[in-house]
Amino acid sequence: MNRRELLKMITVATGTLFVGTNVFAKSVLSATDLKNTDFTDKDVAMLNEIGEGILPRTDTPGAKDANVGLMMTIMVTDCYEKPEREAFISGISTIKAYAHQVYNKDFIALTVEQQMKLLTTLDNEARIYNEKNVHASENTTKKIPHYFSLMKQLVLFCFFTSKIGATEVLRYVAVPGYYDGALPYKKGDKAWSTS
């Protein structure tokens, strides 16, 4: 799977265009410690839990295995413009408040079933929000997708571009051989990833 196919997949899965695509194409990402970001260790842990709800561990690794939470904070800090960054950070606070309002617990302390119910509610809310506010707009002013769409996009992007996602979930060939346009495909085979 190449970068363009990944971005198309993310757009289809989240129902809105991938935010920051042009910046990601030019950005060189490096591991940074959290003191250079607007995030805390608790935020990273929460984003890992959200990621695990979106891409859970099955017979293949899940989002937490790839530590998508840390990569998400780096991407938001280094690649998002101020309005998207503010929406994302505000979204973390909103999810925390929602978990306390409904379950009287931190998001991380919720059962898997409670987390899934909350994430499903947010996914539905995001879909409606994006249809009304992002896609239905006729003016050319850039509209920011729902914060949960931003999170979902980053979970998918960070996971499938991580070493774990690319090598243990996708079929991976570091240096592909010749082009074979008629490569046999069997239903259920993994998609390809290249470096």
C-alpha angles and dihedrals in degrees: 000000000000128000094263092053090047092052091049090050091050091049091052093045095049100034094232139075116277109262119233096014094147092047093049090053091058101033124102106206124208133178109265131182118249096248087078091056139061090247137093133209087258090056090052091050091049092048089050089053091048088048091050089053089054097039107020126189111262124148083324129052120279134220094276090056088061093043090233090171093070093045090048091056090050092049093048092047097044104030112026122089116236098266093051092044091051091048091050095048091045088051091059089054091046092053091048091050092046092052090051092045096050103030104015089232140097113268091247091054093055121104117254089254092052091047091050092049091051093046092048090052090050092047091053091045090050093050092052092043093050093047092051101037111022108030100029094055114110096191120086096236110125111252121204115231121236112286092244090056088054090051094046091049092052093047090055095042096045094045099048093044093048120098090247094049094044098044106029102034104028123046105257133203113177094200111017119214125223123334113267111185091183099051108158113254126194120197108261095028116138119257117252126256125195132188 
